[in-house]
Amino acid sequence: MESAMTRLLTCLFLFLTPALAPAQTVIVAGDSVMAWNRAAGGSVADRLQEFGVKDVTDVSRSGARISAPALAQVAARDIRRQVRRARDAIVVLDGGANDLAAECSCRACAEVLDGLISADGRRGEIPAMVASMLRRGNRVVWAYYYDSPHGGGPFSPCADEIDIMEARIAKLARALPQMSTVDMAAVIDPANPAHYDPDRVHPSQLGSARIAALIRQALPD
């Protein structure tokens, strides 16, 4: 059941935040952080609509990767394929954690990190994907991951590698006027279990609402 805090957050943002122009499409892409709570109507994309974003398309998928094998690509679990047809939209996405977990078990990941994005932020699969989106007239809003809850979780071993990856993405974003970032760690408190699903990885419905509110603030009026 939706909490009173979630309903209050929704009402507050609907009141304070003007809607996007009707022609502005927002595409939510990425992995299970974005897709979580979809079955209950409470995913990040669902919440963005509640916050006044009129035209939202959700292509995110649980288990999605940026460097995905062929079978995952067919199942829309390759984030690059999720966004390959996007044009003249705002693409909101996350990604990379599943790559690190699957390809190097979040240990000795230098080669995987360099393949995703180089130390200077200019080369790799992430810069290539972003460049492709920008060439098609899109804007990109990259959402950095939040921290694991206090006490740890399945992705806790990935924390250092994710930090390195996101520091490199920050370099990329600073060089691209049409790319911006938001940090989900600003709204998901590792000391507050109410922000997390019981699996200690994904956002609760309240967590998804808080992430959507953060993203809404980064979108143009």
N, CA and C of each residue as an Amber inpcrd file, in Angstrom:
protein
   663
   0.8410000  -1.1940000   0.0000000   0.0000000   0.0000000   0.0000000
   0.8770000   1.2450000   0.0000000   0.4480000   2.2270000  -0.7570000
   1.2390000   3.4470000  -0.8600000   1.2020000   4.1790000   0.4680000
   2.3430000   4.6540000   0.9520000   2.4070000   5.3180000   2.2390000
   1.9040000   6.7500000   2.1450000   1.5410000   7.2860000   3.3120000
   1.1050000   8.6800000   3.3670000   2.2280000   9.6070000   2.9270000
   3.4900000   9.2370000   3.2330000   4.6260000  10.0690000   2.8300000
   4.7430000  10.1310000   1.3120000   4.5420000   8.9860000   0.6460000
   4.6090000   8.9590000  -0.8110000   3.5210000   9.8300000  -1.4120000
   2.2960000   9.7220000  -0.8950000   1.1940000  10.5400000  -1.4200000
   1.4720000  12.0210000  -1.2060000   2.0320000  12.3570000  -0.0460000
   2.3630000  13.7500000   0.2230000   3.4250000  14.2490000  -0.7300000
   4.4450000  13.4260000  -0.9920000   5.5140000  13.7980000  -1.9250000
   4.9430000  14.0330000  -3.3190000   4.0530000  13.1460000  -3.7400000
   3.4280000  13.3000000  -5.0530000   2.6650000  14.6040000  -5.1470000
   1.8260000  14.8820000  -4.1650000   1.0180000  16.1070000  -4.1850000
   1.8950000  17.3430000  -4.1670000   2.9500000  17.3020000  -3.3740000
   3.8340000  18.4560000  -3.2690000   4.4840000  18.7860000  -4.5980000
   4.9670000  17.7630000  -5.3050000   5.6290000  18.0190000  -6.5810000
   4.6480000  18.3860000  -7.6750000   3.4390000  17.8380000  -7.6260000
   2.4310000  18.2410000  -8.6060000   2.0750000  19.7120000  -8.4320000
   2.0850000  20.1670000  -7.1950000   1.7330000  21.5580000  -6.9230000
   2.8670000  22.5100000  -7.2760000   4.0910000  22.1190000  -6.9690000
   5.2230000  23.0340000  -7.1090000   5.8650000  23.0290000  -8.4770000
   5.7080000  21.9530000  -9.2430000   6.4750000  21.7720000 -10.4680000
   5.5950000  21.8970000 -11.6900000   5.8840000  22.8370000 -12.6070000
   5.1020000  22.9450000 -13.8300000   5.3480000  21.7680000 -14.7470000
   4.3870000  21.4780000 -15.5960000   4.5070000  20.3510000 -16.5120000
   5.4220000  20.6940000 -17.6690000   5.9960000  19.6520000 -18.2760000
   6.7730000  19.8400000 -19.4910000   5.8520000  20.2400000 -20.6340000
   6.4140000  20.8640000 -21.6290000   5.6580000  21.1160000 -22.8480000
   5.1960000  19.7810000 -23.4240000   3.9700000  19.6860000 -23.9670000
   3.4270000  18.4110000 -24.4150000   4.2990000  17.6980000 -25.4350000
   5.0740000  18.4320000 -26.2390000   5.8550000  17.7960000 -27.3010000
   7.1420000  17.1680000 -26.7900000   7.5040000  17.4040000 -25.5290000
   8.7730000  16.9150000 -25.0120000   8.6230000  15.4840000 -24.4970000
   9.2200000  14.5510000 -25.1810000   9.1680000  13.1520000 -24.7780000
  10.3090000  12.8530000 -23.8100000  10.0000000  12.1320000 -22.7540000
  11.0030000  11.6430000 -21.8200000  11.0360000  10.1280000 -21.9380000
  12.2210000   9.5760000 -22.1780000  12.4050000   8.1340000 -22.2770000
  13.2110000   7.6820000 -21.0640000  12.6460000   6.7860000 -20.2920000
  13.3380000   6.2220000 -19.1340000  13.9360000   4.8850000 -19.5520000
  15.2580000   4.7880000 -19.5110000  15.9730000   3.5870000 -19.9350000
  16.8770000   3.1240000 -18.7940000  17.4920000   1.9560000 -19.0010000
  18.4430000   1.4880000 -18.0050000  18.0530000   0.1540000 -17.4140000
  18.4660000  -0.0480000 -16.1700000  18.3450000  -1.3580000 -15.5490000
  17.2130000  -1.4040000 -14.5320000  17.2880000  -2.3650000 -13.6130000
  16.1770000  -2.6240000 -12.7070000  15.9270000  -1.5080000 -11.7020000
  16.8990000  -0.6530000 -11.4430000  16.6330000   0.4860000 -10.5670000
  15.5170000   1.3360000 -11.1470000  15.5290000   1.5390000 -12.4560000
  14.4720000   2.3010000 -13.1120000  13.1970000   1.4730000 -13.2840000
  13.3500000   0.1830000 -13.5670000  12.1910000  -0.6580000 -13.8760000
  11.4420000  -1.1350000 -12.6390000  12.0820000  -1.1020000 -11.4800000
  11.4970000  -1.7120000 -10.2850000  10.1710000  -1.0450000  -9.9190000
   9.2660000  -1.8090000  -9.3940000   7.9230000  -1.3750000  -8.9740000
   6.9720000  -1.1210000 -10.1400000   7.3780000  -1.4720000 -11.3630000
   6.4970000  -1.2610000 -12.5180000   5.2000000  -2.0470000 -12.3890000
   5.2990000  -3.2760000 -11.9180000   4.0980000  -4.1140000 -11.8110000
   3.0690000  -3.5060000 -10.8750000   3.5250000  -2.7300000  -9.9050000
   2.6230000  -2.0840000  -8.9580000   2.2620000  -0.6640000  -9.3730000
   2.6950000  -0.2640000 -10.5670000   2.4040000   1.0870000 -11.0290000
   3.1970000   2.1630000 -10.3130000   4.3580000   1.7780000  -9.7640000
   5.1310000   2.7330000  -8.9780000   6.5780000   2.8500000  -9.4050000
   6.8840000   2.5740000 -10.6740000   8.2590000   2.7140000 -11.1570000
   8.6390000   4.1870000 -11.2700000   9.8920000   4.4340000 -11.5850000
  10.3400000   5.8210000 -11.7710000   9.5340000   6.4880000 -12.8800000
   9.3110000   5.8000000 -13.9900000   8.5280000   6.3810000 -15.0840000
   7.0880000   6.6630000 -14.6480000   6.4800000   5.7360000 -13.9010000
   5.1170000   5.9560000 -13.4030000   5.0600000   7.2060000 -12.5380000
   6.0320000   7.3480000 -11.6740000   6.0450000   8.5030000 -10.7640000
   6.2870000   9.8020000 -11.5170000   7.1090000   9.7680000 -12.5540000
   7.3190000  10.9800000 -13.3400000   5.9950000  11.4670000 -13.9370000
   5.1730000  10.5480000 -14.3740000   3.8690000  10.9490000 -14.8980000
   3.0220000  11.5850000 -13.8070000   3.0880000  11.0470000 -12.6090000
   2.3460000  11.6330000 -11.5000000   2.8530000  13.0270000 -11.1640000
   4.1290000  13.2780000 -11.4350000   4.7140000  14.5830000 -11.1570000
   4.5360000  15.5590000 -12.3130000   3.7150000  15.2170000 -13.2890000
   3.3390000  16.1720000 -14.3220000   4.0570000  16.0410000 -15.6380000
   4.8940000  15.0150000 -15.8090000   5.5500000  14.8030000 -17.0910000
   4.5650000  14.0420000 -17.9880000   4.1190000  14.6730000 -19.0530000
   2.9880000  14.1510000 -19.8120000   3.3550000  12.9880000 -20.7250000
   4.5170000  13.0480000 -21.3390000   4.8820000  12.0820000 -22.3780000
   6.0960000  11.2910000 -21.9130000   5.8510000  10.1390000 -21.3010000
   6.9230000   9.3080000 -20.7550000   6.8580000   7.9210000 -21.3870000
   7.9860000   7.4620000 -21.8910000   8.1130000   6.1060000 -22.4120000
   9.1250000   5.3630000 -21.5520000   8.7590000   4.1770000 -21.0890000
   9.6270000   3.3920000 -20.2170000  10.1590000   2.1940000 -20.9820000
  11.4630000   2.1650000 -21.2280000  12.0910000   1.0300000 -21.9170000
  13.0990000   0.3220000 -21.0190000  13.1620000   0.6820000 -19.7490000
  14.1120000   0.0640000 -18.8250000  13.7660000  -1.4070000 -18.6080000
  14.7840000  -2.2020000 -18.2890000  14.6030000  -3.6310000 -18.0730000
  15.5040000  -4.1160000 -16.9360000  14.9470000  -4.9730000 -16.1180000
  15.7670000  -5.6060000 -15.0840000  16.8730000  -6.4260000 -15.7350000
  18.0590000  -6.3440000 -15.1660000  19.2010000  -7.0830000 -15.6780000
  19.8950000  -6.4450000 -16.8560000  19.4630000  -5.2540000 -17.2630000
  20.0350000  -4.6250000 -18.4650000  21.4910000  -4.2450000 -18.2350000
  22.2610000  -4.3890000 -19.3200000  23.6730000  -4.0470000 -19.3090000
  23.9990000  -3.1380000 -20.4840000  25.1380000  -2.4940000 -20.4030000
  25.6150000  -1.6700000 -21.5180000  26.4200000  -2.5200000 -22.4870000
  27.1660000  -3.4630000 -21.9600000  27.9290000  -4.4050000 -22.7830000
  27.2880000  -5.7660000 -22.5970000  26.3040000  -6.0720000 -23.4470000
  25.4990000  -7.2560000 -23.2100000  25.7370000  -8.3070000 -24.2840000
  25.6730000  -9.5730000 -23.9230000  25.7790000 -10.6400000 -24.9320000
  24.5510000 -10.6720000 -25.8270000  24.6340000 -11.4260000 -26.9070000
  23.5970000 -11.3990000 -27.9330000  22.2180000 -11.7410000 -27.3860000
  22.1130000 -12.7350000 -26.5150000  20.8120000 -13.1450000 -26.0100000
  20.1620000 -12.0210000 -25.2100000  20.9660000 -11.3230000 -24.4130000
  20.4360000 -10.2060000 -23.6410000  19.9920000  -9.0780000 -24.5640000
  20.6910000  -8.8760000 -25.6660000  20.2900000  -7.8400000 -26.6060000
  18.9100000  -8.1220000 -27.1760000  18.6580000  -9.3660000 -27.5230000
  17.3550000  -9.7310000 -28.0700000  16.2630000  -9.4660000 -27.0440000
  16.5430000  -9.6580000 -25.7790000  15.5630000  -9.4790000 -24.7160000
  15.4830000  -8.0340000 -24.2360000  16.0360000  -7.0950000 -25.0050000
  16.0190000  -5.6610000 -24.6520000  16.7720000  -5.3970000 -23.3560000
  17.7220000  -6.2760000 -23.0320000  18.5230000  -6.0450000 -21.8350000
  19.8800000  -5.4350000 -22.1750000  20.0210000  -4.9490000 -23.3760000
  21.1630000  -4.1360000 -23.7650000  20.6760000  -2.6860000 -23.7950000
  21.2190000  -1.8740000 -22.9180000  20.7280000  -0.4980000 -22.8000000
  20.9240000   0.2630000 -24.1020000  21.9800000  -0.0710000 -24.8410000
  22.2010000   0.5980000 -26.1220000  21.0400000   0.3520000 -27.0830000
  20.5030000  -0.8540000 -27.0730000  19.3760000  -1.1670000 -27.9450000
  18.0830000  -0.5180000 -27.4580000  17.9640000  -0.3420000 -26.1550000
  16.7740000   0.3280000 -25.6190000  16.6020000   1.7270000 -26.2080000
  17.7270000   2.3990000 -26.4400000  17.6640000   3.8170000 -26.8340000
  18.0330000   4.0430000 -28.2910000  18.1980000   2.9840000 -29.0720000
  18.7410000   3.1660000 -30.4200000  17.8080000   3.9480000 -31.3400000
  16.5220000   3.9810000 -31.0560000  15.5880000   4.7020000 -31.9190000
  15.1450000   6.0430000 -31.3350000  15.6750000   6.3980000 -30.1960000
  15.2660000   7.6560000 -29.5610000  15.7220000   8.8550000 -30.3910000
  14.8130000   9.7810000 -30.5930000  15.1220000  11.0110000 -31.3280000
  14.4050000  12.1840000 -30.6720000  15.1480000  13.2950000 -30.5480000
  14.5700000  14.5440000 -30.0680000  13.8320000  14.3580000 -28.7400000
  14.4180000  13.5750000 -27.8680000  13.8160000  13.2840000 -26.5730000
  14.8060000  13.5850000 -25.4600000  14.3250000  13.5350000 -24.2350000
  15.1930000  13.5410000 -23.0640000  15.2920000  12.0990000 -22.6000000
  16.4900000  11.5520000 -22.6530000  16.7110000  10.1600000 -22.2540000
  17.2790000  10.1510000 -20.8450000  16.5350000   9.5840000 -19.9150000
  16.9570000   9.4370000 -18.5250000  17.3860000   7.9950000 -18.3270000
  18.5970000   7.7720000 -17.8640000  19.0620000   6.3940000 -17.7560000
  20.1210000   6.2220000 -16.6790000  20.2950000   4.9840000 -16.2880000
  21.4220000   4.5620000 -15.4600000  22.0440000   3.3490000 -16.1410000
  23.0570000   2.7730000 -15.5370000  23.6440000   1.5730000 -16.1170000
  25.0840000   1.3620000 -15.6990000  25.5350000   0.1370000 -15.8930000
  26.9200000  -0.2210000 -15.6280000  27.1110000  -1.1830000 -14.4730000
  26.2200000  -1.1730000 -13.4970000  26.4080000  -2.0440000 -12.3310000
  26.3160000  -3.5090000 -12.7220000  25.3550000  -3.8490000 -13.5760000
  25.2330000  -5.2480000 -13.9920000  26.4250000  -5.6960000 -14.8220000
  27.0060000  -4.7790000 -15.5890000  28.2140000  -5.1170000 -16.3440000
  29.3510000  -5.4880000 -15.3980000  29.5330000  -4.6650000 -14.3750000
  30.6260000  -4.9140000 -13.4320000  30.4040000  -6.2070000 -12.6630000
  29.1640000  -6.4670000 -12.2800000  28.8780000  -7.6840000 -11.5240000
  29.0510000  -8.9240000 -12.3890000  28.6250000  -8.8530000 -13.6540000
  28.6390000 -10.0320000 -14.5160000  29.9990000 -10.3130000 -15.1280000
  30.7450000  -9.2630000 -15.4530000  31.9610000  -9.4450000 -16.2430000
  33.2320000  -9.5680000 -15.4090000  33.1950000  -9.0460000 -14.1890000
  34.4100000  -9.1590000 -13.3750000  34.1070000  -9.3670000 -11.8960000
  32.8420000  -9.6380000 -11.5780000  32.4340000  -9.8700000 -10.1830000
  32.8630000  -8.7300000  -9.2650000  32.9500000  -7.5310000  -9.8520000
  33.3040000  -6.3180000  -9.1010000  34.6880000  -6.4140000  -8.4570000
  35.5540000  -7.2240000  -9.0230000  36.9200000  -7.3510000  -8.5200000
  37.8770000  -7.3870000  -9.7130000  39.0060000  -6.6980000  -9.5940000
  39.9790000  -6.6450000 -10.6920000  39.2810000  -6.2300000 -11.9800000
  38.5780000  -5.1020000 -11.9020000  37.6890000  -4.6870000 -12.9890000
  38.2880000  -3.6440000 -13.9220000  39.5900000  -3.4320000 -13.8880000
  40.1730000  -2.3450000 -14.6720000  39.8400000  -2.4770000 -16.1540000
  39.9250000  -3.6650000 -16.6830000  39.6590000  -3.8560000 -18.1060000
  38.1860000  -3.6050000 -18.4390000  37.3000000  -4.0830000 -17.5750000
  35.8680000  -3.8630000 -17.8040000  35.5290000  -2.3800000 -17.6920000
  36.0850000  -1.7270000 -16.6850000  35.8560000  -0.2900000 -16.5320000
  36.3410000   0.4740000 -17.7560000  37.5280000   0.1580000 -18.2320000
  38.0530000   0.8540000 -19.4010000  37.1950000   0.5870000 -20.6280000
  36.6230000  -0.6080000 -20.7290000  35.7470000  -0.9040000 -21.8440000
  34.4550000  -0.1130000 -21.7870000  33.9500000   0.1020000 -20.5730000
  32.7490000   0.9170000 -20.4190000  33.0530000   2.3890000 -20.6580000
  34.1070000   2.8870000 -20.0240000  34.4780000   4.2980000 -20.1690000
  35.9220000   4.4680000 -19.7090000  36.7050000   5.1250000 -20.5180000
  38.1280000   5.3020000 -20.2180000  38.3230000   6.2850000 -19.0690000
  39.5360000   6.3270000 -18.5520000  39.8250000   7.1730000 -17.3960000
  39.5780000   8.6500000 -17.6820000  39.7640000   9.0690000 -18.9430000
  39.5250000  10.4790000 -19.2740000  38.0750000  10.7500000 -19.6760000
  37.2360000   9.7110000 -19.6730000  35.8210000   9.8790000 -19.9870000
  35.4980000  10.0220000 -21.4590000  36.4570000   9.7960000 -22.3390000
  36.2500000  10.0800000 -23.7600000  35.9860000   8.8610000 -24.6250000
  36.3950000   7.6850000 -24.1520000  36.2970000   6.4890000 -24.9900000
  35.5830000   5.3810000 -24.2350000  35.0410000   4.4320000 -24.9830000
  34.3680000   3.3090000 -24.3730000  32.9020000   3.2450000 -24.7770000
  32.2220000   2.2150000 -24.2970000  30.8490000   1.9710000 -24.7020000
  29.8850000   3.0490000 -24.2120000  30.1280000   3.5900000 -23.0190000
  29.2350000   4.6400000 -22.5130000  29.3750000   5.9140000 -23.3380000
  30.5930000   6.4520000 -23.5600000  30.6940000   7.6420000 -24.4170000
  30.1380000   7.4160000 -25.8200000  30.3480000   6.2180000 -26.3860000
  29.8260000   5.9420000 -27.7210000  28.3050000   5.9440000 -27.7220000
  27.6970000   5.3520000 -26.6980000  26.2440000   5.3330000 -26.6030000
  25.6860000   6.7460000 -26.4520000  26.3020000   7.5240000 -25.5740000
  25.8350000   8.9000000 -25.3700000  25.9930000   9.7160000 -26.6460000
  27.1290000   9.5790000 -27.3220000  27.3540000  10.3230000 -28.5670000
  26.3050000   9.9720000 -29.6030000  25.9440000   8.7000000 -29.6920000
  24.9160000   8.2820000 -30.6430000  23.5800000   8.9220000 -30.3130000
  23.2380000   8.9930000 -29.0410000  21.9750000   9.6330000 -28.6480000
  21.9880000  11.1250000 -28.9760000  23.0960000  11.7770000 -28.6990000
  23.1590000  13.2160000 -28.9440000  23.0910000  13.5270000 -30.4350000
  23.6820000  12.6790000 -31.2580000  23.6190000  12.9020000 -32.7050000
  22.1790000  12.8660000 -33.2180000  21.3090000  12.1630000 -32.5200000
  19.9130000  12.0760000 -32.9340000  19.0480000  13.1420000 -32.2900000
  19.6840000  14.1360000 -31.7020000  18.9460000  15.2710000 -31.1670000
  18.4000000  15.0800000 -29.7720000  18.8510000  14.0530000 -29.0830000
  18.3880000  13.8160000 -27.7210000  19.2050000  14.6110000 -26.7070000
  18.6210000  14.8070000 -25.5560000  19.3620000  15.2110000 -24.3640000
  19.4740000  13.9990000 -23.4650000  20.5150000  13.9550000 -22.6500000
  20.7650000  12.8050000 -21.7810000  20.8340000  13.2750000 -20.3340000
  20.0980000  12.5910000 -19.4720000  20.1980000  12.7860000 -18.0260000
  20.6410000  11.4470000 -17.4260000  21.8880000  11.3900000 -16.9870000
  22.4240000  10.1560000 -16.4200000  22.2180000  10.1670000 -14.9070000
  21.6300000   9.0930000 -14.3830000  21.3740000   8.9860000 -12.9450000
  22.4400000   8.1010000 -12.3000000  23.2470000   8.6950000 -11.4320000
  24.2340000   7.9190000 -10.6890000  23.5290000   7.0350000  -9.6590000
  24.1130000   5.8850000  -9.3920000  23.5250000   4.9540000  -8.4440000
  23.5530000   5.4890000  -7.0150000  22.6220000   5.0130000  -6.2170000
  22.6350000   5.2760000  -4.7780000  23.4900000   4.2110000  -4.0830000
  23.7470000   4.4130000  -2.7900000  24.5830000   3.4970000  -2.0190000
  23.7780000   2.2920000  -1.5430000  24.4760000   1.2130000  -1.2410000
  23.8400000   0.0650000  -0.6040000  23.3810000   0.4600000   0.7960000
  22.3350000  -0.1870000   1.2930000  21.8570000   0.1640000   2.6390000
  22.8810000  -0.2060000   3.6970000  22.7850000   0.4610000   4.8430000
  23.6590000   0.1030000   5.9510000  23.4880000  -1.3800000   6.2780000
  24.5840000  -2.0450000   6.4790000  24.5420000  -3.4800000   6.6870000
  24.8600000  -4.2590000   5.4340000  24.9120000  -3.5620000   4.2850000
  25.3280000  -4.1960000   3.0510000  24.1820000  -4.7730000   2.2480000
  24.5150000  -5.1710000   1.0590000  23.5670000  -5.7630000   0.1320000
  24.3360000  -6.4680000  -0.9620000  23.6450000  -7.1210000  -1.8930000
  24.3330000  -7.8950000  -2.9310000  25.3100000  -7.1000000  -3.7870000
  25.0720000  -5.7950000  -3.9410000  25.9600000  -4.9950000  -4.7860000
  26.9990000  -4.2200000  -3.9750000  27.0570000  -4.4420000  -2.6760000
  28.0550000  -3.7410000  -1.8620000  29.4810000  -3.9420000  -2.3570000
  29.8670000  -5.1610000  -2.8250000  31.2400000  -5.3310000  -3.3250000
  31.5540000  -4.4880000  -4.5540000  30.5340000  -3.9590000  -5.2090000
  30.7480000  -3.1770000  -6.4320000  30.9440000  -1.6860000  -6.1590000
  30.8390000  -1.2690000  -4.9090000  30.7780000   0.1580000  -4.6050000
  31.9830000   0.9250000  -5.1450000  33.1880000   0.4130000  -4.9510000
  34.3790000   1.1400000  -5.3950000  34.4150000   1.2570000  -6.9180000
  34.0880000   0.1620000  -7.6000000  34.1170000   0.1840000  -9.0610000
  33.0480000   1.1140000  -9.6210000  31.8730000   1.1180000  -9.0030000
  30.8120000   2.0250000  -9.4480000  31.2410000   3.4710000  -9.2490000
  31.8930000   3.7570000  -8.1350000  32.3810000   5.1220000  -7.8940000
  33.3780000   5.5450000  -8.9730000  34.2770000   4.6470000  -9.3460000
  35.2530000   4.9630000 -10.3970000  34.5290000   5.2250000 -11.7150000
  33.6150000   4.3420000 -12.0640000  32.8580000   4.5130000 -13.3060000
  32.1290000   5.8510000 -13.3310000  31.4920000   6.1910000 -12.2290000
  30.6900000   7.4130000 -12.2220000  31.5570000   8.6680000 -12.1940000
  32.7430000   8.5870000 -11.6190000  33.6750000   9.7110000 -11.7110000
  34.0880000   9.9480000 -13.1610000  34.2310000   8.8730000 -13.9130000
  34.5640000   9.0020000 -15.3340000  33.3710000   9.5510000 -16.1250000
  32.1730000   9.1020000 -15.7870000  30.9780000   9.6280000 -16.4580000
  30.8370000  11.1200000 -16.1830000  31.1960000  11.5610000 -14.9840000
  31.1420000  12.9830000 -14.6620000  32.0500000  13.7900000 -15.5870000
  33.2310000  13.2460000 -15.9110000  34.1220000  13.9290000 -16.8530000
  33.4670000  14.0460000 -18.2230000  32.8160000  12.9690000 -18.6490000
  32.1150000  12.9940000 -19.9270000  31.0170000  14.0480000 -19.9240000
  30.2300000  14.0870000 -18.8730000  29.1070000  15.0270000 -18.8120000
  29.5720000  16.4760000 -18.8160000  30.6970000  16.7380000 -18.1540000
  31.1970000  18.1230000 -18.1310000  31.6020000  18.6010000 -19.5210000
  31.9230000  17.6690000 -20.3970000  32.3690000  18.0410000 -21.7460000
  31.2170000  18.1420000 -22.7460000  29.9950000  17.7700000 -22.3270000
  28.8670000  17.7100000 -23.2570000  27.7180000  18.5720000 -22.7500000
  27.4460000  19.6890000 -23.3980000  26.3740000  20.5750000 -22.9220000
  25.0070000  19.9100000 -22.8810000  24.7740000  18.9170000 -23.7260000
  23.4610000  18.2720000 -23.7740000  23.3580000  17.0540000 -22.8560000
  24.3480000  16.8890000 -22.0000000  24.3070000  15.8000000 -21.0290000
  24.3960000  16.3740000 -19.6250000  23.5150000  15.9090000 -18.7530000
  23.5550000  16.3160000 -17.3520000  23.4400000  15.0730000 -16.4810000
  23.6330000  15.2320000 -15.1920000  23.5970000  14.1040000 -14.2700000
  22.7600000  14.4410000 -13.0450000  22.2210000  13.4010000 -12.4350000
  21.6150000  13.5070000 -11.1090000  22.1870000  12.3670000 -10.2730000
  22.2020000  12.5500000  -8.9850000  22.7910000  11.5570000  -8.0890000
  21.6900000  10.9870000  -7.2060000  21.3200000   9.7430000  -7.4670000
  20.2580000   9.1230000  -6.6760000  20.6400000   8.9830000  -5.2100000
  21.9330000   9.0390000  -4.9030000  22.3640000   8.9820000  -3.5060000
  21.8680000  10.1820000  -2.7090000  21.4750000  11.2460000  -3.3980000
  20.9590000  12.4300000  -2.7030000  19.5820000  12.2020000  -2.1020000
  18.8670000  11.1850000  -2.5960000  17.4900000  10.9850000  -2.1240000
  17.2450000   9.5910000  -1.5420000  18.2040000   8.6780000  -1.6840000
  18.0780000   7.3460000  -1.1040000  19.0640000   7.2390000   0.0470000
  18.5360000   7.1800000   1.2530000  19.3450000   7.2170000   2.4650000
  19.6890000   5.7940000   2.8980000  20.9730000   5.4340000   2.9050000
  21.3360000   4.0610000   3.2930000  20.9690000   3.7100000   4.7290000
  20.6760000   4.7270000   5.5390000  20.2640000   4.4740000   6.9180000
  18.7560000   4.3040000   7.0600000  18.0200000   4.4770000   5.9510000
  16.5550000   4.3980000   6.0120000  16.0800000   3.1880000   5.2160000
  15.7280000   2.1000000   5.8870000  15.3060000   0.9010000   5.1510000
  14.0330000   1.1030000   4.3450000  13.2450000   2.1180000   4.6610000
  12.0090000   2.3790000   3.9170000  12.2930000   2.8020000   2.4850000
  13.5090000   3.2250000   2.1910000  13.8680000   3.6290000   0.8290000
  14.2220000   2.4380000  -0.0530000  14.3510000   1.2450000   0.5290000
  14.8320000   0.0660000  -0.1980000  13.7700000  -1.0300000  -0.2350000
  13.7910000  -1.7720000  -1.3140000  13.0500000  -3.0190000  -1.3890000
  13.6380000  -3.9960000  -0.3660000  12.8640000  -4.9900000   0.0740000
  13.4320000  -5.9830000   1.0000000  14.6540000  -6.7160000   0.4670000
  14.8810000  -6.7010000  -0.8590000  16.0750000  -7.3780000  -1.3950000
  17.3590000  -6.6040000  -1.1520000  17.2510000  -5.3710000  -0.6210000
  18.4040000  -4.5460000  -0.2730000  19.2230000  -4.1130000  -1.4910000
  18.5860000  -4.1060000  -2.6350000  19.2160000  -3.6300000  -3.8690000
  18.3610000  -2.5460000  -4.5100000  17.1030000  -2.8530000  -4.7050000
  16.2310000  -1.9960000  -5.5020000  15.4780000  -0.9930000  -4.6290000
  14.9360000   0.0380000  -5.2450000  14.1700000   1.0100000  -4.4630000
  12.7990000   0.4760000  -4.0850000  12.3320000   0.8340000  -2.9220000
  10.9330000   0.6160000  -2.5580000  10.0590000   1.5380000  -3.4040000
   8.7460000   1.4520000  -3.2500000   7.8920000   2.3990000  -3.9650000
   8.1980000   3.8300000  -3.5220000   8.4400000   4.0070000  -2.2330000
   8.8450000   5.3410000  -1.7640000  10.1690000   5.7370000  -2.4020000
  11.1110000   4.8030000  -2.4840000  12.3950000   5.1030000  -3.1130000
  12.2380000   5.5030000  -4.5620000  11.4050000   4.7840000  -5.3130000
  11.1660000   5.1440000  -6.7180000  10.5530000   6.5300000  -6.8280000
   9.6500000   6.8560000  -5.9240000   9.0340000   8.1900000  -5.9330000
  10.0730000   9.2720000  -5.6700000  10.9700000   9.0190000  -4.7510000
  12.0020000  10.0040000  -4.4430000  12.9660000  10.1720000  -5.6160000
  13.3170000   9.0700000  -6.2790000  14.1780000   9.1520000  -7.4620000
  13.4870000   9.9510000  -8.5630000  12.2050000   9.6700000  -8.7880000
  11.4640000  10.3980000  -9.8260000  11.3880000  11.8880000  -9.5160000
  11.2050000  12.2220000  -8.2530000  11.1560000  13.6300000  -7.8670000
  12.4820000  14.3220000  -8.1510000  13.5720000  13.6240000  -7.8680000
  14.9030000  14.1760000  -8.1640000  15.0640000  14.3980000  -9.6570000
  14.6960000  13.4190000 -10.4670000  14.8260000  13.5380000 -11.9180000
  13.9280000  14.6360000 -12.4410000  12.7230000  14.7440000 -11.8970000
  11.7950000  15.7860000 -12.3580000  12.4070000  17.1750000 -12.2240000
  13.1540000  17.3830000 -11.1630000  13.7880000  18.6800000 -10.9470000
  14.8480000  18.9740000 -12.0010000  15.4060000  17.9290000 -12.6150000
  16.4470000  18.1080000 -13.6240000  15.8900000  18.3030000 -15.0280000
  14.5830000  18.1380000 -15.1900000  13.9760000  18.2840000 -16.5240000
  13.5570000  19.7230000 -16.7790000  13.5660000  20.1350000 -18.0220000
  13.1660000  21.5100000 -18.3170000  11.6700000  21.7210000 -18.0940000
  11.2990000  22.9480000 -17.8150000   9.8810000  23.2800000 -17.6250000
   9.1770000  23.4150000 -18.9660000
